């Protein structure tokens, strides 16, 4: 008997209708009356009616501050972000002339205090020694069947590192710290190599694999491994270093870090917990947001002829909000944040470096365009939603533009976020283990109906 040809999903053509029938049943059975969420006071998205996150844990690693107290009342204020009690703005400003700001921030997140010169030198030495990947791993894992989405390749590689570990399931603090340092050191190489593999095997481009230089910072190594000529300017390396610091941590409540807490609380291994966090970060509502911002700006640039005409810009942004153009979602991406209202401190810092880089790259006109869109979008969103509090741009608004100026391909936008955030994930995983937390198990209320079982022969068949 001849087999029918199958499509990419493995189904022959005569089974497509049957599958579509299953899709219909799936949609019908999965739909829940939205009024029930109010009736049972369900905190959808683990947020209260004001959008504030439900308190589910305690941490000393980071503090995300968006309000101040005046006469006993909390009011919106310029956002502040603290790593282990230190203001991130002061960390970056204090390290403005140093090459290893991200490494210092990583040390701070893991160990609670800023390193002195000797401690930093020793820490960098450990990371340099742990950064190597064997030729077999590069050949057998990264180069085989490369994914067009580097985040999936990153997940695959992180999970495969389990098999290269002599004690992968040992969740003692010393062993998890060693595993975490291995991942922090190796993820830049895995990400860049996975991108090169994708270009070569999927896009038929030349393959260039460059080893990391132990004398360089993580930011410098990313640039030298990524670029065909391996060259970069001090300003380019500094800006990328700042990006890594700003994305390294953002409290325990963000989706990927909370995912790490949830998975860690089950007692699973470091590689599984990290892969779960990567899966969370990949989503366009989380780490993939900066890519969505760039896609939106590509659309705006095509449709707005005069980048200095505020009326033309305003009219097109209104059409985006009215779901008439772009992706018809009615969202101006990069605007608004779950916590910050007056300002996102990461966006404020990155905007300054975006300005410096745009001046060096001859792209000040485009930078000014971003600033204009930011100003108009904040006003339009507040008007459209009848908000009584301001709407600020978040860090994703400028990060994609910065990566574009650095020549970083879009395939690496979210992986660079992961390269940075692994520091925060590792700190939170260790904090969860040190404090011997209970397994995280929230409740879901059943709102269906109990039914009598129907024997197979008595079930009705629809013709």
Secondary structure as the mmCIF struct_conf table of DSSP 4:
data_model
#
loop_
_struct_conf.conf_type_id
_struct_conf.id
_struct_conf.beg_label_comp_id
_struct_conf.beg_label_asym_id
_struct_conf.beg_label_seq_id
_struct_conf.end_label_comp_id
_struct_conf.end_label_asym_id
_struct_conf.end_label_seq_id
HELX_LH_PP_P HELX_LH_PP_P1 UNK A 2 UNK A 5
STRN STRN1 UNK A 6 UNK A 6
TURN_TY1_P TURN_TY1_P1 UNK A 8 UNK A 9
BEND BEND1 UNK A 10 UNK A 10
STRN STRN2 UNK A 12 UNK A 12
HELX_RH_3T_P HELX_RH_3T_P1 UNK A 13 UNK A 15
HELX_RH_AL_P HELX_RH_AL_P1 UNK A 16 UNK A 30
TURN_TY1_P TURN_TY1_P2 UNK A 34 UNK A 34
HELX_RH_AL_P HELX_RH_AL_P2 UNK A 35 UNK A 39
TURN_TY1_P TURN_TY1_P3 UNK A 40 UNK A 41
HELX_RH_3T_P HELX_RH_3T_P2 UNK A 44 UNK A 46
STRN STRN3 UNK A 47 UNK A 47
TURN_TY1_P TURN_TY1_P4 UNK A 49 UNK A 50
BEND BEND2 UNK A 51 UNK A 51
HELX_LH_PP_P HELX_LH_PP_P2 UNK A 52 UNK A 52
STRN STRN4 UNK A 53 UNK A 53
HELX_LH_PP_P HELX_LH_PP_P3 UNK A 54 UNK A 55
BEND BEND3 UNK A 60 UNK A 61
STRN STRN5 UNK A 62 UNK A 70
TURN_TY1_P TURN_TY1_P5 UNK A 71 UNK A 72
STRN STRN6 UNK A 73 UNK A 83
TURN_TY1_P TURN_TY1_P6 UNK A 84 UNK A 85
STRN STRN7 UNK A 86 UNK A 87
HELX_RH_AL_P HELX_RH_AL_P3 UNK A 88 UNK A 94
TURN_TY1_P TURN_TY1_P7 UNK A 95 UNK A 97
BEND BEND4 UNK A 99 UNK A 99
HELX_RH_AL_P HELX_RH_AL_P4 UNK A 101 UNK A 111
BEND BEND5 UNK A 112 UNK A 113
HELX_RH_AL_P HELX_RH_AL_P5 UNK A 117 UNK A 130
HELX_RH_AL_P HELX_RH_AL_P6 UNK A 135 UNK A 137
HELX_RH_PI_P HELX_RH_PI_P1 UNK A 138 UNK A 142
BEND BEND6 UNK A 143 UNK A 143
TURN_TY1_P TURN_TY1_P8 UNK A 144 UNK A 145
BEND BEND7 UNK A 148 UNK A 149
HELX_RH_AL_P HELX_RH_AL_P7 UNK A 150 UNK A 161
HELX_RH_3T_P HELX_RH_3T_P3 UNK A 162 UNK A 164
TURN_TY1_P TURN_TY1_P9 UNK A 166 UNK A 169
BEND BEND8 UNK A 172 UNK A 172
HELX_RH_AL_P HELX_RH_AL_P8 UNK A 173 UNK A 203
HELX_LH_PP_P HELX_LH_PP_P4 UNK A 211 UNK A 213
TURN_TY1_P TURN_TY1_P10 UNK A 214 UNK A 215
BEND BEND9 UNK A 216 UNK A 216
HELX_RH_AL_P HELX_RH_AL_P9 UNK A 218 UNK A 226
BEND BEND10 UNK A 227 UNK A 227
TURN_TY1_P TURN_TY1_P11 UNK A 228 UNK A 229
HELX_RH_AL_P HELX_RH_AL_P10 UNK A 234 UNK A 247
BEND BEND11 UNK A 248 UNK A 248
TURN_TY1_P TURN_TY1_P12 UNK A 252 UNK A 253
BEND BEND12 UNK A 254 UNK A 254
HELX_RH_AL_P HELX_RH_AL_P11 UNK A 255 UNK A 264
TURN_TY1_P TURN_TY1_P13 UNK A 265 UNK A 267
HELX_RH_AL_P HELX_RH_AL_P12 UNK A 270 UNK A 282
BEND BEND13 UNK A 283 UNK A 283
TURN_TY1_P TURN_TY1_P14 UNK A 284 UNK A 288
HELX_RH_AL_P HELX_RH_AL_P13 UNK A 289 UNK A 303
BEND BEND14 UNK A 305 UNK A 305
TURN_TY1_P TURN_TY1_P15 UNK A 307 UNK A 308
HELX_RH_AL_P HELX_RH_AL_P14 UNK A 310 UNK A 321
TURN_TY1_P TURN_TY1_P16 UNK A 322 UNK A 323
BEND BEND15 UNK A 324 UNK A 325
TURN_TY1_P TURN_TY1_P17 UNK A 326 UNK A 327
BEND BEND16 UNK A 328 UNK A 329
TURN_TY1_P TURN_TY1_P18 UNK A 333 UNK A 334
STRN STRN8 UNK A 335 UNK A 335
BEND BEND17 UNK A 338 UNK A 339
BEND BEND18 UNK A 341 UNK A 342
STRN STRN9 UNK A 343 UNK A 343
HELX_RH_AL_P HELX_RH_AL_P15 UNK A 345 UNK A 361
TURN_TY1_P TURN_TY1_P19 UNK A 362 UNK A 362
HELX_RH_AL_P HELX_RH_AL_P16 UNK A 364 UNK A 384
TURN_TY1_P TURN_TY1_P20 UNK A 385 UNK A 386
BEND BEND19 UNK A 388 UNK A 389
STRN STRN10 UNK A 393 UNK A 393
TURN_TY1_P TURN_TY1_P21 UNK A 395 UNK A 395
HELX_RH_AL_P HELX_RH_AL_P17 UNK A 396 UNK A 405
TURN_TY1_P TURN_TY1_P22 UNK A 406 UNK A 407
HELX_RH_3T_P HELX_RH_3T_P4 UNK A 410 UNK A 412
HELX_RH_AL_P HELX_RH_AL_P18 UNK A 413 UNK A 434
TURN_TY1_P TURN_TY1_P23 UNK A 435 UNK A 436
HELX_LH_PP_P HELX_LH_PP_P5 UNK A 437 UNK A 440
BEND BEND20 UNK A 448 UNK A 448
HELX_RH_3T_P HELX_RH_3T_P5 UNK A 456 UNK A 458
BEND BEND21 UNK A 459 UNK A 459
#
